[in-house]
Amino acid sequence: MFNEDLRKNWLDILKFNSKVSIVENPRILDEKVRIPLTPIQIDAFLLYNLFAILYPQFINEQHNILDIIVS
């Protein structure tokens, strides 16, 4: 059950990410997704922007980030 919920949430996030590049104004996509591995539900566009800003800085500062993500 947990695996199915996690899988569905990841597929929702991937589906939203594929729509962002196609739509002229991605803010009109009013979709909610859960932050991975948390019960917090958030606007998908906000989550997309947070990862666009924070993820590159976090990755550039961490040399072994793949080890952290995998574990």
mmCIF file of the N, C-alpha and C atoms, coordinates in Angstrom:
data_MODEL
# 
_entry.id   MODEL 
# 
loop_
_atom_site.group_PDB 
_atom_site.id 
_atom_site.type_symbol 
_atom_site.label_atom_id 
_atom_site.label_alt_id 
_atom_site.label_comp_id 
_atom_site.label_asym_id 
_atom_site.label_entity_id 
_atom_site.label_seq_id 
_atom_site.pdbx_PDB_ins_code 
_atom_site.Cartn_x 
_atom_site.Cartn_y 
_atom_site.Cartn_z 
_atom_site.occupancy 
_atom_site.B_iso_or_equiv 
_atom_site.pdbx_formal_charge 
_atom_site.auth_seq_id 
_atom_site.auth_comp_id 
_atom_site.auth_asym_id 
_atom_site.auth_atom_id 
_atom_site.pdbx_PDB_model_num 
ATOM 1   N N  . MET A 1 1  ? 0.823  -1.192 0.000   1.00 0.00 ? 1  MET A N  1 
ATOM 2   C CA . MET A 1 1  ? 0.000  0.000  0.000   1.00 0.00 ? 1  MET A CA 1 
ATOM 3   C C  . MET A 1 1  ? 0.866  1.255  0.000   1.00 0.00 ? 1  MET A C  1 
ATOM 4   N N  . PHE A 1 2  ? 1.885  1.287  0.856   1.00 0.00 ? 2  PHE A N  1 
ATOM 5   C CA . PHE A 1 2  ? 2.775  2.440  0.895   1.00 0.00 ? 2  PHE A CA 1 
ATOM 6   C C  . PHE A 1 2  ? 3.488  2.610  -0.443  1.00 0.00 ? 2  PHE A C  1 
ATOM 7   N N  . ASN A 1 3  ? 3.926  1.499  -1.022  1.00 0.00 ? 3  ASN A N  1 
ATOM 8   C CA . ASN A 1 3  ? 4.616  1.565  -2.310  1.00 0.00 ? 3  ASN A CA 1 
ATOM 9   C C  . ASN A 1 3  ? 3.710  2.107  -3.404  1.00 0.00 ? 3  ASN A C  1 
ATOM 10  N N  . GLU A 1 4  ? 2.462  1.722  -3.394  1.00 0.00 ? 4  GLU A N  1 
ATOM 11  C CA . GLU A 1 4  ? 1.518  2.222  -4.398  1.00 0.00 ? 4  GLU A CA 1 
ATOM 12  C C  . GLU A 1 4  ? 1.283  3.720  -4.233  1.00 0.00 ? 4  GLU A C  1 
ATOM 13  N N  . ASP A 1 5  ? 1.146  4.186  -2.990  1.00 0.00 ? 5  ASP A N  1 
ATOM 14  C CA . ASP A 1 5  ? 0.960  5.618  -2.744  1.00 0.00 ? 5  ASP A CA 1 
ATOM 15  C C  . ASP A 1 5  ? 2.185  6.408  -3.185  1.00 0.00 ? 5  ASP A C  1 
ATOM 16  N N  . LEU A 1 6  ? 3.360  5.889  -2.855  1.00 0.00 ? 6  LEU A N  1 
ATOM 17  C CA . LEU A 1 6  ? 4.604  6.552  -3.244  1.00 0.00 ? 6  LEU A CA 1 
ATOM 18  C C  . LEU A 1 6  ? 4.738  6.585  -4.766  1.00 0.00 ? 6  LEU A C  1 
ATOM 19  N N  . ARG A 1 7  ? 4.432  5.482  -5.395  1.00 0.00 ? 7  ARG A N  1 
ATOM 20  C CA . ARG A 1 7  ? 4.508  5.393  -6.856  1.00 0.00 ? 7  ARG A CA 1 
ATOM 21  C C  . ARG A 1 7  ? 3.528  6.365  -7.510  1.00 0.00 ? 7  ARG A C  1 
ATOM 22  N N  . LYS A 1 8  ? 2.297  6.416  -7.010  1.00 0.00 ? 8  LYS A N  1 
ATOM 23  C CA . LYS A 1 8  ? 1.290  7.315  -7.575  1.00 0.00 ? 8  LYS A CA 1 
ATOM 24  C C  . LYS A 1 8  ? 1.717  8.771  -7.425  1.00 0.00 ? 8  LYS A C  1 
ATOM 25  N N  . ASN A 1 9  ? 2.274  9.117  -6.268  1.00 0.00 ? 9  ASN A N  1 
ATOM 26  C CA . ASN A 1 9  ? 2.716  10.486 -6.041  1.00 0.00 ? 9  ASN A CA 1 
ATOM 27  C C  . ASN A 1 9  ? 3.860  10.857 -6.988  1.00 0.00 ? 9  ASN A C  1 
ATOM 28  N N  . TRP A 1 10 ? 4.831  9.963  -7.156  1.00 0.00 ? 10 TRP A N  1 
ATOM 29  C CA . TRP A 1 10 ? 5.938  10.238 -8.071  1.00 0.00 ? 10 TRP A CA 1 
ATOM 30  C C  . TRP A 1 10 ? 5.430  10.384 -9.501  1.00 0.00 ? 10 TRP A C  1 
ATOM 31  N N  . LEU A 1 11 ? 4.484  9.566  -9.895  1.00 0.00 ? 11 LEU A N  1 
ATOM 32  C CA . LEU A 1 11 ? 3.929  9.686  -11.242 1.00 0.00 ? 11 LEU A CA 1 
ATOM 33  C C  . LEU A 1 11 ? 3.184  11.002 -11.421 1.00 0.00 ? 11 LEU A C  1 
ATOM 34  N N  . ASP A 1 12 ? 2.491  11.460 -10.380 1.00 0.00 ? 12 ASP A N  1 
ATOM 35  C CA . ASP A 1 12 ? 1.816  12.764 -10.435 1.00 0.00 ? 12 ASP A CA 1 
ATOM 36  C C  . ASP A 1 12 ? 2.828  13.891 -10.599 1.00 0.00 ? 12 ASP A C  1 
ATOM 37  N N  . ILE A 1 13 ? 3.934  13.805 -9.871  1.00 0.00 ? 13 ILE A N  1 
ATOM 38  C CA . ILE A 1 13 ? 4.978  14.833 -9.975  1.00 0.00 ? 13 ILE A CA 1 
ATOM 39  C C  . ILE A 1 13 ? 5.597  14.812 -11.369 1.00 0.00 ? 13 ILE A C  1 
ATOM 40  N N  . LEU A 1 14 ? 5.902  13.636 -11.885 1.00 0.00 ? 14 LEU A N  1 
ATOM 41  C CA . LEU A 1 14 ? 6.479  13.534 -13.226 1.00 0.00 ? 14 LEU A CA 1 
ATOM 42  C C  . LEU A 1 14 ? 5.518  14.045 -14.295 1.00 0.00 ? 14 LEU A C  1 
ATOM 43  N N  . LYS A 1 15 ? 4.233  13.746 -14.142 1.00 0.00 ? 15 LYS A N  1 
ATOM 44  C CA . LYS A 1 15 ? 3.230  14.221 -15.095 1.00 0.00 ? 15 LYS A CA 1 
ATOM 45  C C  . LYS A 1 15 ? 3.164  15.746 -15.064 1.00 0.00 ? 15 LYS A C  1 
ATOM 46  N N  . PHE A 1 16 ? 3.207  16.332 -13.872 1.00 0.00 ? 16 PHE A N  1 
ATOM 47  C CA . PHE A 1 16 ? 3.184  17.790 -13.762 1.00 0.00 ? 16 PHE A CA 1 
ATOM 48  C C  . PHE A 1 16 ? 4.430  18.391 -14.408 1.00 0.00 ? 16 PHE A C  1 
ATOM 49  N N  . ASN A 1 17 ? 5.605  17.812 -14.133 1.00 0.00 ? 17 ASN A N  1 
ATOM 50  C CA . ASN A 1 17 ? 6.849  18.326 -14.708 1.00 0.00 ? 17 ASN A CA 1 
ATOM 51  C C  . ASN A 1 17 ? 6.831  18.278 -16.231 1.00 0.00 ? 17 ASN A C  1 
ATOM 52  N N  . SER A 1 18 ? 6.200  17.280 -16.800 1.00 0.00 ? 18 SER A N  1 
ATOM 53  C CA . SER A 1 18 ? 6.124  17.209 -18.260 1.00 0.00 ? 18 SER A CA 1 
ATOM 54  C C  . SER A 1 18 ? 5.189  18.278 -18.823 1.00 0.00 ? 18 SER A C  1 
ATOM 55  N N  . LYS A 1 19 ? 4.188  18.690 -18.059 1.00 0.00 ? 19 LYS A N  1 
ATOM 56  C CA . LYS A 1 19 ? 3.250  19.718 -18.516 1.00 0.00 ? 19 LYS A CA 1 
ATOM 57  C C  . LYS A 1 19 ? 3.842  21.119 -18.413 1.00 0.00 ? 19 LYS A C  1 
ATOM 58  N N  . VAL A 1 20 ? 4.772  21.344 -17.490 1.00 0.00 ? 20 VAL A N  1 
ATOM 59  C CA . VAL A 1 20 ? 5.309  22.685 -17.250 1.00 0.00 ? 20 VAL A CA 1 
ATOM 60  C C  . VAL A 1 20 ? 5.979  23.239 -18.498 1.00 0.00 ? 20 VAL A C  1 
ATOM 61  N N  . SER A 1 21 ? 6.732  22.430 -19.200 1.00 0.00 ? 21 SER A N  1 
ATOM 62  C CA . SER A 1 21 ? 7.442  22.926 -20.379 1.00 0.00 ? 21 SER A CA 1 
ATOM 63  C C  . SER A 1 21 ? 6.512  23.157 -21.572 1.00 0.00 ? 21 SER A C  1 
ATOM 64  N N  . ILE A 1 22 ? 5.345  22.543 -21.576 1.00 0.00 ? 22 ILE A N  1 
ATOM 65  C CA . ILE A 1 22 ? 4.411  22.674 -22.698 1.00 0.00 ? 22 ILE A CA 1 
ATOM 66  C C  . ILE A 1 22 ? 3.508  23.894 -22.541 1.00 0.00 ? 22 ILE A C  1 
ATOM 67  N N  . VAL A 1 23 ? 3.051  24.148 -21.336 1.00 0.00 ? 23 VAL A N  1 
ATOM 68  C CA . VAL A 1 23 ? 2.087  25.214 -21.070 1.00 0.00 ? 23 VAL A CA 1 
ATOM 69  C C  . VAL A 1 23 ? 2.807  26.560 -20.985 1.00 0.00 ? 23 VAL A C  1 
ATOM 70  N N  . GLU A 1 24 ? 2.189  27.604 -21.571 1.00 0.00 ? 24 GLU A N  1 
ATOM 71  C CA . GLU A 1 24 ? 2.799  28.932 -21.542 1.00 0.00 ? 24 GLU A CA 1 
ATOM 72  C C  . GLU A 1 24 ? 2.863  29.503 -20.131 1.00 0.00 ? 24 GLU A C  1 
ATOM 73  N N  . ASN A 1 25 ? 1.790  29.339 -19.376 1.00 0.00 ? 25 ASN A N  1 
ATOM 74  C CA . ASN A 1 25 ? 1.748  29.844 -18.007 1.00 0.00 ? 25 ASN A CA 1 
ATOM 75  C C  . ASN A 1 25 ? 1.510  28.667 -17.060 1.00 0.00 ? 25 ASN A C  1 
ATOM 76  N N  . PRO A 1 26 ? 2.583  28.093 -16.497 1.00 0.00 ? 26 PRO A N  1 
ATOM 77  C CA . PRO A 1 26 ? 2.405  26.901 -15.665 1.00 0.00 ? 26 PRO A CA 1 
ATOM 78  C C  . PRO A 1 26 ? 1.640  27.150 -14.371 1.00 0.00 ? 26 PRO A C  1 
ATOM 79  N N  . ARG A 1 27 ? 1.446  28.399 -13.989 1.00 0.00 ? 27 ARG A N  1 
ATOM 80  C CA . ARG A 1 27 ? 0.688  28.683 -12.764 1.00 0.00 ? 27 ARG A CA 1 
ATOM 81  C C  . ARG A 1 27 ? -0.783 28.299 -12.896 1.00 0.00 ? 27 ARG A C  1 
ATOM 82  N N  . ILE A 1 28 ? -1.261 28.195 -14.125 1.00 0.00 ? 28 ILE A N  1 
ATOM 83  C CA . ILE A 1 28 ? -2.670 27.826 -14.306 1.00 0.00 ? 28 ILE A CA 1 
ATOM 84  C C  . ILE A 1 28 ? -2.914 26.345 -14.036 1.00 0.00 ? 28 ILE A C  1 
ATOM 85  N N  . LEU A 1 29 ? -1.846 25.557 -13.975 1.00 0.00 ? 29 LEU A N  1 
ATOM 86  C CA . LEU A 1 29 ? -1.985 24.135 -13.649 1.00 0.00 ? 29 LEU A CA 1 
ATOM 87  C C  . LEU A 1 29 ? -2.212 24.021 -12.150 1.00 0.00 ? 29 LEU A C  1 
ATOM 88  N N  . ASP A 1 30 ? -3.451 23.902 -11.777 1.00 0.00 ? 30 ASP A N  1 
ATOM 89  C CA . ASP A 1 30 ? -3.801 23.864 -10.354 1.00 0.00 ? 30 ASP A CA 1 
ATOM 90  C C  . ASP A 1 30 ? -3.853 22.412 -9.883  1.00 0.00 ? 30 ASP A C  1 
ATOM 91  N N  . GLU A 1 31 ? -2.679 21.884 -9.546  1.00 0.00 ? 31 GLU A N  1 
ATOM 92  C CA . GLU A 1 31 ? -2.590 20.500 -9.095  1.00 0.00 ? 31 GLU A CA 1 
ATOM 93  C C  . GLU A 1 31 ? -1.901 20.453 -7.740  1.00 0.00 ? 31 GLU A C  1 
ATOM 94  N N  . LYS A 1 32 ? -2.305 19.497 -6.938  1.00 0.00 ? 32 LYS A N  1 
ATOM 95  C CA . LYS A 1 32 ? -1.695 19.285 -5.627  1.00 0.00 ? 32 LYS A CA 1 
ATOM 96  C C  . LYS A 1 32 ? -0.949 17.959 -5.645  1.00 0.00 ? 32 LYS A C  1 
ATOM 97  N N  . VAL A 1 33 ? 0.243  17.965 -5.071  1.00 0.00 ? 33 VAL A N  1 
ATOM 98  C CA . VAL A 1 33 ? 1.023  16.734 -4.918  1.00 0.00 ? 33 VAL A CA 1 
ATOM 99  C C  . VAL A 1 33 ? 1.573  16.696 -3.503  1.00 0.00 ? 33 VAL A C  1 
ATOM 100 N N  . ARG A 1 34 ? 1.947  15.498 -3.074  1.00 0.00 ? 34 ARG A N  1 
ATOM 101 C CA . ARG A 1 34 ? 2.561  15.371 -1.761  1.00 0.00 ? 34 ARG A CA 1 
ATOM 102 C C  . ARG A 1 34 ? 4.067  15.532 -1.905  1.00 0.00 ? 34 ARG A C  1 
ATOM 103 N N  . ILE A 1 35 ? 4.681  16.181 -0.923  1.00 0.00 ? 35 ILE A N  1 
ATOM 104 C CA . ILE A 1 35 ? 6.133  16.217 -0.879  1.00 0.00 ? 35 ILE A CA 1 
ATOM 105 C C  . ILE A 1 35 ? 6.587  14.784 -0.631  1.00 0.00 ? 35 ILE A C  1 
ATOM 106 N N  . PRO A 1 36 ? 7.522  14.281 -1.432  1.00 0.00 ? 36 PRO A N  1 
ATOM 107 C CA . PRO A 1 36 ? 7.909  12.870 -1.298  1.00 0.00 ? 36 PRO A CA 1 
ATOM 108 C C  . PRO A 1 36 ? 8.295  12.482 0.126   1.00 0.00 ? 36 PRO A C  1 
ATOM 109 N N  . LEU A 1 37 ? 7.776  11.354 0.561   1.00 0.00 ? 37 LEU A N  1 
ATOM 110 C CA . LEU A 1 37 ? 8.032  10.749 1.871   1.00 0.00 ? 37 LEU A CA 1 
ATOM 111 C C  . LEU A 1 37 ? 7.514  11.568 3.045   1.00 0.00 ? 37 LEU A C  1 
ATOM 112 N N  . THR A 1 38 ? 6.572  12.479 2.792   1.00 0.00 ? 38 THR A N  1 
ATOM 113 C CA . THR A 1 38 ? 5.942  13.244 3.867   1.00 0.00 ? 38 THR A CA 1 
ATOM 114 C C  . THR A 1 38 ? 4.431  13.257 3.640   1.00 0.00 ? 38 THR A C  1 
ATOM 115 N N  . PRO A 1 39 ? 3.668  13.554 4.672   1.00 0.00 ? 39 PRO A N  1 
ATOM 116 C CA . PRO A 1 39 ? 2.217  13.675 4.483   1.00 0.00 ? 39 PRO A CA 1 
ATOM 117 C C  . PRO A 1 39 ? 1.787  15.063 4.009   1.00 0.00 ? 39 PRO A C  1 
ATOM 118 N N  . ILE A 1 40 ? 2.728  15.958 3.779   1.00 0.00 ? 40 ILE A N  1 
ATOM 119 C CA . ILE A 1 40 ? 2.419  17.342 3.419   1.00 0.00 ? 40 ILE A CA 1 
ATOM 120 C C  . ILE A 1 40 ? 2.017  17.422 1.954   1.00 0.00 ? 40 ILE A C  1 
ATOM 121 N N  . GLN A 1 41 ? 0.843  18.013 1.711   1.00 0.00 ? 41 GLN A N  1 
ATOM 122 C CA . GLN A 1 41 ? 0.360  18.206 0.348   1.00 0.00 ? 41 GLN A CA 1 
ATOM 123 C C  . GLN A 1 41 ? 0.547  19.674 -0.009  1.00 0.00 ? 41 GLN A C  1 
ATOM 124 N N  . ILE A 1 42 ? 1.070  19.941 -1.201  1.00 0.00 ? 42 ILE A N  1 
ATOM 125 C CA . ILE A 1 42 ? 1.451  21.293 -1.590  1.00 0.00 ? 42 ILE A CA 1 
ATOM 126 C C  . ILE A 1 42 ? 1.094  21.505 -3.060  1.00 0.00 ? 42 ILE A C  1 
ATOM 127 N N  . ASP A 1 43 ? 1.003  22.764 -3.451  1.00 0.00 ? 43 ASP A N  1 
ATOM 128 C CA . ASP A 1 43 ? 0.770  23.101 -4.849  1.00 0.00 ? 43 ASP A CA 1 
ATOM 129 C C  . ASP A 1 43 ? 1.960  22.612 -5.680  1.00 0.00 ? 43 ASP A C  1 
ATOM 130 N N  . ALA A 1 44 ? 1.693  21.932 -6.769  1.00 0.00 ? 44 ALA A N  1 
ATOM 131 C CA . ALA A 1 44 ? 2.758  21.323 -7.575  1.00 0.00 ? 44 ALA A CA 1 
ATOM 132 C C  . ALA A 1 44 ? 3.699  22.369 -8.165  1.00 0.00 ? 44 ALA A C  1 
ATOM 133 N N  . PHE A 1 45 ? 3.175  23.534 -8.556  1.00 0.00 ? 45 PHE A N  1 
ATOM 134 C CA . PHE A 1 45 ? 4.027  24.579 -9.128  1.00 0.00 ? 45 PHE A CA 1 
ATOM 135 C C  . PHE A 1 45 ? 4.988  25.128 -8.077  1.00 0.00 ? 45 PHE A C  1 
ATOM 136 N N  . LEU A 1 46 ? 4.530  25.261 -6.839  1.00 0.00 ? 46 LEU A N  1 
ATOM 137 C CA . LEU A 1 46 ? 5.397  25.722 -5.760  1.00 0.00 ? 46 LEU A CA 1 
ATOM 138 C C  . LEU A 1 46 ? 6.509  24.713 -5.497  1.00 0.00 ? 46 LEU A C  1 
ATOM 139 N N  . LEU A 1 47 ? 6.169  23.441 -5.460  1.00 0.00 ? 47 LEU A N  1 
ATOM 140 C CA . LEU A 1 47 ? 7.181  22.399 -5.271  1.00 0.00 ? 47 LEU A CA 1 
ATOM 141 C C  . LEU A 1 47 ? 8.177  22.401 -6.424  1.00 0.00 ? 47 LEU A C  1 
ATOM 142 N N  . TYR A 1 48 ? 7.694  22.598 -7.636  1.00 0.00 ? 48 TYR A N  1 
ATOM 143 C CA . TYR A 1 48 ? 8.562  22.661 -8.819  1.00 0.00 ? 48 TYR A CA 1 
ATOM 144 C C  . TYR A 1 48 ? 9.564  23.808 -8.688  1.00 0.00 ? 48 TYR A C  1 
ATOM 145 N N  . ASN A 1 49 ? 9.083  24.980 -8.279  1.00 0.00 ? 49 ASN A N  1 
ATOM 146 C CA . ASN A 1 49 ? 9.968  26.136 -8.125  1.00 0.00 ? 49 ASN A CA 1 
ATOM 147 C C  . ASN A 1 49 ? 10.953 25.958 -6.981  1.00 0.00 ? 49 ASN A C  1 
ATOM 148 N N  . LEU A 1 50 ? 10.507 25.370 -5.875  1.00 0.00 ? 50 LEU A N  1 
ATOM 149 C CA . LEU A 1 50 ? 11.424 25.128 -4.761  1.00 0.00 ? 50 LEU A CA 1 
ATOM 150 C C  . LEU A 1 50 ? 12.582 24.231 -5.177  1.00 0.00 ? 50 LEU A C  1 
ATOM 151 N N  . PHE A 1 51 ? 12.270 23.167 -5.892  1.00 0.00 ? 51 PHE A N  1 
ATOM 152 C CA . PHE A 1 51 ? 13.330 22.274 -6.344  1.00 0.00 ? 51 PHE A CA 1 
ATOM 153 C C  . PHE A 1 51 ? 14.206 22.938 -7.396  1.00 0.00 ? 51 PHE A C  1 
ATOM 154 N N  . ALA A 1 52 ? 13.638 23.792 -8.237  1.00 0.00 ? 52 ALA A N  1 
ATOM 155 C CA . ALA A 1 52 ? 14.432 24.485 -9.252  1.00 0.00 ? 52 ALA A CA 1 
ATOM 156 C C  . ALA A 1 52 ? 15.440 25.432 -8.612  1.00 0.00 ? 52 ALA A C  1 
ATOM 157 N N  . ILE A 1 53 ? 15.080 26.014 -7.470  1.00 0.00 ? 53 ILE A N  1 
ATOM 158 C CA . ILE A 1 53 ? 15.974 26.954 -6.787  1.00 0.00 ? 53 ILE A CA 1 
ATOM 159 C C  . ILE A 1 53 ? 16.936 26.239 -5.846  1.00 0.00 ? 53 ILE A C  1 
ATOM 160 N N  . LEU A 1 54 ? 16.418 25.366 -5.007  1.00 0.00 ? 54 LEU A N  1 
ATOM 161 C CA . LEU A 1 54 ? 17.230 24.758 -3.954  1.00 0.00 ? 54 LEU A CA 1 
ATOM 162 C C  . LEU A 1 54 ? 18.052 23.562 -4.413  1.00 0.00 ? 54 LEU A C  1 
ATOM 163 N N  . TYR A 1 55 ? 17.537 22.765 -5.297  1.00 0.00 ? 55 TYR A N  1 
ATOM 164 C CA . TYR A 1 55 ? 18.202 21.522 -5.675  1.00 0.00 ? 55 TYR A CA 1 
ATOM 165 C C  . TYR A 1 55 ? 19.589 21.749 -6.285  1.00 0.00 ? 55 TYR A C  1 
ATOM 166 N N  . PRO A 1 56 ? 19.759 22.677 -7.253  1.00 0.00 ? 56 PRO A N  1 
ATOM 167 C CA . PRO A 1 56 ? 21.112 22.867 -7.813  1.00 0.00 ? 56 PRO A CA 1 
ATOM 168 C C  . PRO A 1 56 ? 22.125 23.338 -6.770  1.00 0.00 ? 56 PRO A C  1 
ATOM 169 N N  . GLN A 1 57 ? 21.722 24.211 -5.853  1.00 0.00 ? 57 GLN A N  1 
ATOM 170 C CA . GLN A 1 57 ? 22.650 24.675 -4.823  1.00 0.00 ? 57 GLN A CA 1 
ATOM 171 C C  . GLN A 1 57 ? 23.011 23.545 -3.876  1.00 0.00 ? 57 GLN A C  1 
ATOM 172 N N  . PHE A 1 58 ? 22.042 22.738 -3.508  1.00 0.00 ? 58 PHE A N  1 
ATOM 173 C CA . PHE A 1 58 ? 22.286 21.631 -2.599  1.00 0.00 ? 58 PHE A CA 1 
ATOM 174 C C  . PHE A 1 58 ? 23.191 20.591 -3.255  1.00 0.00 ? 58 PHE A C  1 
ATOM 175 N N  . ILE A 1 59 ? 22.948 20.298 -4.515  1.00 0.00 ? 59 ILE A N  1 
ATOM 176 C CA . ILE A 1 59 ? 23.753 19.304 -5.232  1.00 0.00 ? 59 ILE A CA 1 
ATOM 177 C C  . ILE A 1 59 ? 25.182 19.799 -5.400  1.00 0.00 ? 59 ILE A C  1 
ATOM 178 N N  . ASN A 1 60 ? 25.358 21.066 -5.738  1.00 0.00 ? 60 ASN A N  1 
ATOM 179 C CA . ASN A 1 60 ? 26.704 21.586 -5.952  1.00 0.00 ? 60 ASN A CA 1 
ATOM 180 C C  . ASN A 1 60 ? 27.530 21.593 -4.676  1.00 0.00 ? 60 ASN A C  1 
ATOM 181 N N  . GLU A 1 61 ? 26.894 21.684 -3.520  1.00 0.00 ? 61 GLU A N  1 
ATOM 182 C CA . GLU A 1 61 ? 27.623 21.694 -2.257  1.00 0.00 ? 61 GLU A CA 1 
ATOM 183 C C  . GLU A 1 61 ? 27.887 20.293 -1.727  1.00 0.00 ? 61 GLU A C  1 
ATOM 184 N N  . GLN A 1 62 ? 27.165 19.310 -2.203  1.00 0.00 ? 62 GLN A N  1 
ATOM 185 C CA . GLN A 1 62 ? 27.298 17.940 -1.693  1.00 0.00 ? 62 GLN A CA 1 
ATOM 186 C C  . GLN A 1 62 ? 27.955 17.058 -2.747  1.00 0.00 ? 62 GLN A C  1 
ATOM 187 N N  . HIS A 1 63 ? 29.065 16.436 -2.363  1.00 0.00 ? 63 HIS A N  1 
ATOM 188 C CA . HIS A 1 63 ? 29.769 15.570 -3.304  1.00 0.00 ? 63 HIS A CA 1 
ATOM 189 C C  . HIS A 1 63 ? 29.175 14.172 -3.347  1.00 0.00 ? 63 HIS A C  1 
ATOM 190 N N  . ASN A 1 64 ? 28.618 13.725 -2.252  1.00 0.00 ? 64 ASN A N  1 
ATOM 191 C CA . ASN A 1 64 ? 28.096 12.365 -2.186  1.00 0.00 ? 64 ASN A CA 1 
ATOM 192 C C  . ASN A 1 64 ? 26.578 12.350 -2.080  1.00 0.00 ? 64 ASN A C  1 
ATOM 193 N N  . ILE A 1 65 ? 25.921 13.255 -2.774  1.00 0.00 ? 65 ILE A N  1 
ATOM 194 C CA . ILE A 1 65 ? 24.472 13.360 -2.661  1.00 0.00 ? 65 ILE A CA 1 
ATOM 195 C C  . ILE A 1 65 ? 23.775 12.105 -3.171  1.00 0.00 ? 65 ILE A C  1 
ATOM 196 N N  . LEU A 1 66 ? 24.344 11.450 -4.171  1.00 0.00 ? 66 LEU A N  1 
ATOM 197 C CA . LEU A 1 66 ? 23.727 10.233 -4.686  1.00 0.00 ? 66 LEU A CA 1 
ATOM 198 C C  . LEU A 1 66 ? 23.688 9.159  -3.610  1.00 0.00 ? 66 LEU A C  1 
ATOM 199 N N  . ASP A 1 67 ? 24.723 9.086  -2.788  1.00 0.00 ? 67 ASP A N  1 
ATOM 200 C CA . ASP A 1 67 ? 24.732 8.125  -1.682  1.00 0.00 ? 67 ASP A CA 1 
ATOM 201 C C  . ASP A 1 67 ? 23.617 8.424  -0.690  1.00 0.00 ? 67 ASP A C  1 
ATOM 202 N N  . ILE A 1 68 ? 23.370 9.703  -0.436  1.00 0.00 ? 68 ILE A N  1 
ATOM 203 C CA . ILE A 1 68 ? 22.319 10.090 0.508   1.00 0.00 ? 68 ILE A CA 1 
ATOM 204 C C  . ILE A 1 68 ? 20.950 9.748  -0.068  1.00 0.00 ? 68 ILE A C  1 
ATOM 205 N N  . ILE A 1 69 ? 20.743 10.050 -1.340  1.00 0.00 ? 69 ILE A N  1 
ATOM 206 C CA . ILE A 1 69 ? 19.449 9.792  -1.967  1.00 0.00 ? 69 ILE A CA 1 
ATOM 207 C C  . ILE A 1 69 ? 19.167 8.298  -2.026  1.00 0.00 ? 69 ILE A C  1 
ATOM 208 N N  . VAL A 1 70 ? 20.159 7.512  -2.399  1.00 0.00 ? 70 VAL A N  1 
ATOM 209 C CA . VAL A 1 70 ? 19.959 6.072  -2.521  1.00 0.00 ? 70 VAL A CA 1 
ATOM 210 C C  . VAL A 1 70 ? 19.709 5.435  -1.166  1.00 0.00 ? 70 VAL A C  1 
ATOM 211 N N  . SER A 1 71 ? 20.429 5.894  -0.159  1.00 0.00 ? 71 SER A N  1 
ATOM 212 C CA . SER A 1 71 ? 20.254 5.293  1.167   1.00 0.00 ? 71 SER A CA 1 
ATOM 213 C C  . SER A 1 71 ? 19.007 5.846  1.811   1.00 0.00 ? 71 SER A C  1 
# 
